[in-house]
Amino acid sequence: MSQTAAPYTARKIQAIRGMNDLLPEDSPRWQFFEARIRDLMARYGFAEIRTPILEQTALFARSIGEVTDIVEKEMYTFDDRNGDSLTLRPEGTASCVRAAMQHGLLHNQTQRLWYQGPMFRHERPQKGRYRQFHQIGVETYGLEGPDIDAEVILLSARLWQELGLADHVTLELNSLGSAEARAAYREMLVAYFEQHLEVLDEDSRRRLTTNPLRILDSKNPAMAEVIAGAPRLIDHLDEASREHFERLKAMLDAVGIGYVINPRLVRGLDYYSRTVFEWTTDALGSQGTVCAGGRYDGLVEQLGGKPTPAVGFAMGIERLILLLDTLALIPGAALGGCDAYLVPMDDAATPEALALAERLRTALPDLNLTLHCGGGSFKSRMKKADKSGAPLAILLGEDERAGQAVTLKFLRDDREQRRVAQSELAPALASLLGNTRDGS
């Protein structure tokens, strides 16, 4: 007795863990935020640069530091068919420096650049933090005074003001001093922590011989007391770095930007020097960083270029969108949606509806107009009009076509429907939808 084989069912393919889809209902939030960024960068004189998401692995190993968590544990690295080691970029600064060097943007020039795009780190996914995440970054080159440090901090402060976040974020500042001062401090720090080995967790013991400054960044509550008693780098700065930091604070004071000095703020990347800063918030529960940056004067030379002063910052888009949503700071108008839904009441009206829709889009470039496609009964067409979220349906049937008119049906309030001549439709829509968008 033969048996019929069960039909083969292909296993559904899911997105890779920590690499999330951005769905249509989410996109307007991102577009709102990105539009604010693009406008702000232009107003501050920053030019956009776009770099590849794949780079040679050596770029990140040399810039970030081979003994950092990012390089040791988190990078997506593989050999391509030519045997070259490539890495999906875990951050944007190194790529920006590489591009600026490669294309001669740093030779006897100053640059103010910004970028946005996906970055990749293999870490535990959590709300607002993913393995493919998106950053906006600002980088400046060729300017060594504290005025440019203040400028990039002021740029970020203005963004918070314009987004309504100014009362929900705190600026934390520190100075890491020169490489020489940091090396001397490193020895002092190692000697201190070696006296408290029994308190250090496994991760901190490993960092003791690789990157001891990162121990100061530990969130382990069992180590809090020991960390609080550690020597402070800010107390051991070289004179030039101390003066730089004092002038920066004076500039921020002069323009009324509040800040907190955090002597434990060290940042996780090896290339920072002198100024480091973070904007933090507790509006998402535990304190979290929404923007971080600082000065990295040695990185260009470290990557083979001439000594070039540099300062910048990066912010995670996912975290900021989450913050804006949590605080309900994205205006309803920014979320877009359909302004009007044009309904050919039968298939015979479709050709004329297509032409009418195009005339309206020409006359009203800002109109978000959806034309019903796909046929169906009049009842099903109106269900789709309602589901679109539009406040207004434009009906085009046999009677309307005969009179070169349309019927306007209000979907969100009790106003009576009205007939409007097609020749008067564009100004009528402009008036009606203008009132709707104004909230009247």
C-alpha positions in Angstrom: 0.0 0.0 0.0 1.6 3.2 -1.1 1.6 6.3 1.0 1.4 9.8 -0.3 4.3 11.8 0.9 3.4 14.8 2.9 3.9 18.1 1.0 7.2 19.7 1.8 6.8 22.9 3.9 9.7 25.3 3.7 10.9 26.7 7.0 10.0 30.3 7.4 13.1 32.5 7.3 13.2 35.0 10.2 15.3 38.2 10.6 18.7 37.6 12.3 18.4 38.1 16.0 19.1 41.7 16.9 18.7 43.0 13.4 15.2 44.4 13.2 12.8 45.5 10.5 11.6 49.1 10.5 7.9 48.8 9.6 5.8 51.4 7.8 4.2 52.7 11.0 7.7 53.3 12.4 9.2 55.1 9.5 7.6 58.5 10.0 9.2 58.7 13.5 12.6 58.1 11.9 11.9 60.6 9.1 10.9 63.2 11.6 14.1 62.8 13.6 16.4 62.6 10.5 14.8 65.7 9.0 15.6 67.6 12.2 19.2 66.3 12.1 19.7 67.2 8.4 18.4 70.7 8.9 20.5 71.3 12.0 23.7 70.1 10.4 23.2 72.5 7.5 22.6 75.4 9.9 25.9 74.7 11.7 27.9 74.3 8.5 28.4 70.5 8.6 28.6 68.5 5.3 27.4 65.0 5.0 29.8 62.1 4.2 28.7 58.5 3.5 31.1 55.6 3.9 30.8 51.9 3.2 29.5 49.6 5.9 32.4 47.1 5.2 36.0 48.1 6.0 39.3 46.3 6.4 39.4 44.7 9.9 42.7 46.4 10.6 41.0 49.8 10.5 39.0 49.1 13.6 41.7 47.0 15.3 44.2 49.9 15.0 41.7 52.7 15.8 39.4 51.3 18.5 42.2 49.2 20.2 42.7 45.5 19.9 42.1 44.9 23.6 38.7 46.6 23.7 35.5 44.7 24.1 34.3 45.9 20.7 37.3 44.3 18.9 37.7 41.3 21.1 34.0 40.3 21.4 31.6 42.3 19.4 32.8 42.8 15.8 31.2 41.0 12.8 34.4 39.9 11.1 34.9 37.4 8.2 37.3 36.6 5.4 36.1 37.4 1.9 36.8 35.2 -1.2 40.2 36.9 -1.6 41.2 36.0 1.9 41.0 39.6 3.2 39.7 40.1 6.7 36.7 42.4 6.5 34.5 43.8 9.3 31.0 45.4 9.4 31.7 48.8 10.9 31.0 48.8 14.6 31.2 52.6 14.8 31.6 55.5 12.4 34.6 57.6 13.5 37.3 55.3 12.1 35.6 55.0 8.7 35.2 58.8 8.6 38.9 59.3 9.3 39.9 56.7 6.7 37.7 58.4 4.0 39.0 61.9 4.9 42.6 60.7 4.7 42.1 58.7 1.5 40.4 61.6 -0.4 42.8 64.3 0.8 40.2 66.2 3.0 42.7 66.8 5.8 45.6 68.4 4.0 45.9 72.0 5.2 42.1 72.0 5.7 39.5 72.1 8.4 36.5 69.9 8.0 33.1 69.7 9.7 31.4 66.4 8.7 28.4 64.4 9.7 27.1 60.9 8.8 24.3 58.5 9.5 23.8 54.8 8.9 23.8 51.3 10.3 26.6 50.0 12.6 27.0 46.4 13.8 28.0 44.9 17.1 27.4 41.4 18.4 26.0 42.1 21.9 23.0 41.1 23.8 19.9 42.7 22.1 17.7 44.7 24.4 15.1 47.4 24.0 16.7 50.4 22.2 19.9 48.5 21.6 20.3 46.1 18.7 23.1 44.2 16.8 22.4 46.3 13.8 21.8 49.8 15.1 21.9 53.2 13.6 24.0 56.2 14.5 24.3 59.8 13.6 27.8 61.1 14.0 29.6 64.5 13.9 33.3 64.7 13.2 35.5 67.9 12.9 39.2 68.0 11.8 42.0 70.5 12.0 40.7 72.6 14.9 42.5 72.3 18.2 41.0 74.9 20.5 38.2 74.3 23.0 35.9 76.5 21.0 35.2 73.6 18.6 34.6 71.3 21.5 32.1 73.8 22.8 30.5 74.1 19.3 29.8 70.4 18.9 28.3 70.3 22.4 26.2 73.3 21.6 25.0 71.7 18.4 23.8 68.7 20.4 22.2 70.9 23.1 20.3 72.8 20.4 19.0 69.4 19.1 17.6 68.6 22.5 16.0 72.0 22.7 14.3 71.6 19.3 13.1 68.1 20.1 11.7 69.1 23.5 14.4 66.9 25.3 16.4 69.7 27.1 14.8 69.0 30.5 15.3 65.3 30.2 19.0 65.1 29.5 22.2 65.9 31.5 25.6 66.8 30.1 28.5 65.0 31.8 32.1 66.2 31.2 35.6 65.0 31.9 39.1 65.3 30.5 41.4 62.4 29.7 44.4 64.7 29.3 47.4 64.0 27.0 48.6 60.5 26.1 51.6 61.0 28.4 49.5 62.1 31.3 47.1 59.2 30.7 50.0 56.7 30.6 51.3 57.9 34.0 47.8 57.8 35.4 47.3 54.3 34.1 50.3 53.0 36.1 48.8 54.8 39.2 45.4 53.2 38.6 46.9 49.7 38.1 48.8 50.0 41.4 45.6 51.0 43.2 43.4 48.2 41.8 46.1 45.6 42.5 45.6 46.4 46.2 41.9 45.5 45.8 42.1 42.4 43.6 39.7 40.5 45.8 36.9 43.0 45.0 37.4 43.1 41.3 35.2 40.9 39.1 36.6 38.7 36.3 36.0 41.3 33.6 37.8 44.0 35.6 40.8 41.7 36.4 41.2 41.1 32.7 41.0 44.8 32.0 43.6 45.5 34.6 46.3 44.4 32.2 44.7 45.6 29.0 42.5 48.7 29.5 42.4 49.6 33.2 40.6 52.9 32.6 37.5 50.9 31.6 37.3 49.5 35.1 36.1 53.0 36.2 33.1 52.5 33.8 32.0 49.3 35.5 28.3 49.1 36.6 29.0 46.3 39.1 27.6 47.5 42.4 29.9 45.3 44.4 32.9 47.4 43.1 31.3 50.8 43.5 33.1 51.7 46.7 36.5 50.6 45.4 36.0 52.6 42.2 34.9 55.6 44.1 38.2 55.6 46.0 40.4 55.3 42.9 42.7 58.1 41.9 41.0 60.6 39.6 42.5 61.4 36.2 41.2 64.9 36.3 43.5 65.5 39.3 46.6 64.4 37.3 46.1 66.3 34.0 49.0 67.9 32.2 49.0 71.7 32.3 47.9 72.2 28.6 45.0 69.8 29.0 43.9 71.4 32.3 43.9 74.8 30.6 42.0 73.4 27.6 39.3 72.0 30.0 39.0 75.2 32.0 38.5 77.3 28.8 35.9 74.8 27.6 33.9 75.0 30.9 34.1 78.9 30.7 32.7 78.8 27.2 29.8 76.6 28.2 29.2 78.8 31.3 29.1 81.8 29.0 26.2 80.4 26.9 24.3 78.9 29.8 24.9 75.2 29.1 24.7 73.3 32.4 27.0 70.3 33.0 28.2 67.9 35.6 31.9 67.0 36.0 32.1 63.2 36.0 35.7 62.1 36.8 34.8 58.5 36.1 33.7 59.2 32.5 36.4 57.5 30.3 34.6 56.4 27.1 35.1 52.9 25.7 37.4 53.6 22.8 41.2 54.0 22.9 41.4 57.0 20.6 39.9 59.6 22.9 42.1 62.3 24.6 41.3 65.5 26.5 37.6 66.4 26.3 35.1 63.6 26.7 31.4 64.1 27.2 28.1 62.2 27.4 24.4 63.3 27.4 22.5 61.0 29.7 18.9 60.5 30.6 16.9 58.6 33.3 13.6 59.0 31.4 14.0 55.4 30.1 14.4 53.9 33.5 18.0 53.4 34.6 20.4 56.1 33.5 21.3 55.7 29.9 23.6 57.5 27.4 21.9 59.1 24.4 24.9 60.9 22.9 28.6 60.6 23.6 31.8 61.9 22.2 35.0 63.9 22.7 38.4 64.7 21.3 40.6 62.2 19.5 43.7 64.2 18.4 45.9 61.2 17.9 43.7 59.0 15.7 44.6 60.4 12.3 48.3 59.9 13.0 47.6 56.5 14.5 46.1 55.5 11.1 49.1 56.8 9.1 48.2 60.4 8.6 49.8 63.6 9.9 48.9 64.8 13.4 45.4 66.3 13.2 43.3 67.6 16.0 39.7 66.1 15.9 36.6 66.1 18.0 33.1 64.6 17.5 30.2 62.7 18.9 27.7 59.9 18.0 24.1 59.2 19.0 22.1 56.1 18.6 18.9 56.7 16.6 17.0 53.8 18.1 17.6 55.0 21.7 16.5 58.6 20.8 13.4 57.5 19.0 12.5 55.4 22.0 13.0 58.4 24.2 10.9 60.7 22.0 8.1 58.1 22.0 8.3 57.5 25.8 7.9 61.2 26.4 5.3 61.7 23.6 7.4 64.3 21.9 6.8 63.4 18.3 4.0 65.6 17.0 1.0 63.9 15.4 1.4 65.8 12.2 5.0 64.5 11.8 3.6 60.9 11.8 2.1 61.7 8.4 -0.7 59.5 7.1 -3.2 59.9 4.3 -4.8 63.3 3.8 -7.5 62.2 1.4 -8.6 58.9 -0.2 -9.9 59.1 -3.8 -12.6 56.5 -4.5 -13.7 55.7 -8.0 -17.2 54.4 -7.1 -17.1 51.8 -9.9 -14.5 50.5 -12.4 -15.8 52.8 -15.1 -14.7 55.8 -13.1 -11.1 54.5 -12.6 -9.5 56.1 -15.7 -10.9 59.5 -14.8 -9.9 59.0 -11.1 -6.3 58.3 -12.2 -6.2 61.5 -14.2 -7.8 63.5 -11.4 -5.4 62.2 -8.8 -2.4 63.3 -10.9 -3.9 66.8 -11.4 -4.3 67.1 -7.7 -0.8 65.9 -7.0 0.5 68.5 -9.4 -1.6 71.3 -7.9 -0.9 70.3 -4.3 2.6 68.9 -4.0 2.2 68.4 -0.2 -1.0 66.5 -0.5 -0.8 62.9 0.7 -3.4 61.3 -1.6 -4.2 57.6 -1.9 -6.1 56.4 -4.9 -8.2 53.3 -4.4 -6.9 50.5 -6.6 -8.0 46.9 -6.8 -11.7 47.2 -7.6 -14.3 45.6 -5.3 -17.8 46.7 -4.2 -18.5 50.2 -3.2 -18.9 49.1 0.4 -15.4 47.5 0.4 -13.9 50.6 -1.2 -15.3 52.8 1.6 -14.0 50.3 4.2 -10.5 50.8 2.8 -11.0 54.6 2.7 -11.8 54.5 6.4 -8.9 52.1 7.2 -6.5 54.6 5.5 -7.0 57.0 8.4 -7.7 59.8 6.0 -10.1 62.5 7.3 -11.6 62.9 3.8 -12.9 60.6 1.0 -13.2 62.0 -2.5 -16.0 60.1 -4.3 -16.1 59.9 -8.1 -19.1 58.1 -9.5 -21.4 58.2 -12.6 -23.3 61.3 -11.4 -20.1 63.1 -10.5 -18.5 62.3 -13.8 -21.5 63.6 -15.7 -21.3 66.9 -13.8 -17.4 67.2 -13.8 -17.6 67.2 -10.0 -16.7 65.0 -6.9 -18.4 64.4 -3.6 -16.4 65.1 -0.5 -17.3 62.8 2.4 -15.9 63.6 5.9 -14.7 60.4 7.6 -13.7 61.7 11.0 -16.5 64.1 11.9 -20.2 64.7 11.5 -20.1 67.3 8.7 -22.4 66.7 5.8 -20.9 65.6 2.6 -20.7 68.2 -0.2 -20.3 68.3 -3.9 -17.4 70.3 -5.4 -16.6 71.0 -9.0 -13.4 69.3 -10.1 -12.1 72.7 -11.2 -12.5 74.0 -7.6 -11.3 70.8 -5.9 -7.6 71.7 -5.4 -8.3 75.0 -3.5 -11.1 73.4 -1.6 -8.8 70.6 -0.4 -6.1 73.1 0.5 -8.5 75.0 2.7 -10.1 71.9 4.3 -6.8 70.0 5.0 -5.1 73.2 6.1 -7.7 73.5 8.8 -7.4 69.8 9.7 -3.6 70.1 10.0 -3.9 73.2 12.2 -6.2 71.3 14.5 -9.2 73.6 13.8 
